[in-house]
Amino acid sequence: MNPTIQAALVRERPYLRSPRTVAAARQFTRDTLQAWDAHDRLDDMLLRVSELATNALRYGVPPGRGYLLRLFGF
């Protein structure tokens, strides 16, 4: 696969360990999926990102660390 094309379908953003980042992660996901013209499962993906970000904050991210949200388009 062409690396240039593949890079266009991967977006990521780091977030600090804060409950406020859940909404930011959801907005990043919304913006990315809209840019990719992927509207058919938008609500499902926003729910999944909210759940994963919340779980990362509650159970997976130690104090002083953050998490990375990486979205892959296909």
Secondary structure, DSSP 8 states (H G I E B T S, - for coil): --HHHHHHTEEEEEEESSTTHHHHHHHHHHHHHHHTT--TTHHHHHHHHHHHHHHIIIII--TT-EEEEEEE--
